[in-house]
């Protein structure tokens, strides 16, 4: 399989109470297209930091992140990478509060694909796939439950043409049946559309559904066998 994202000698640390706290030290990993990954670990283990570095929301102290062999921030701008090549599903919903669920997704499509025809039909399709009803799509997002808002954020992220989808605990506010649907959708995107899915979770049962499970161990990103 084709390597789509490379972590090359990544080191990341921060200062806390006057002490240096290291999350990663010379970490290396190749992510391939067509694969569904989970990063497993408890809260505070560095999973979200790993996701932020990989998605270009944060930068490492040392090392390079490469998308299709292009170094982020040099060969490929972070803005272009985030706009055209990756999508992020945050724990915080980050929806436009005065818009409906449908309008939120249509707006996201319009930013990434301004010339796309039938934006509304595509948005309805994605919202349907994550389990929203036509009536729920028409509601302002603040009138939706937390789980329903999470589905809107997932639909928004999946509505574009990004080759990498990053997801930070995307099933945390969902009931079991809906969570299963989202995992099934992630698998389909990876295996049928050749996308790379990288999902952070603390749930071992969900991690077992992925193709490859990773964890942070000794400040390295390693596969769980």
Secondary structure by P-SEA (a helix, b strand, c coil): ccccccccbbbbbbbcccbbbbcccbbbbbbbccbbbbbccccccaaaaaaaaaaccccccccccccccccccccccaaaaaacccccccccccccccccaaaaaaaaaaaacccccaaaaaaaaaaaaacccccccccccccccaaaaaaaaaaaaacccccbbbbccccccccaaaaaaaaaaaaaaaaccbbbbbbbbccaaaaaaccbbbbbccccccccc
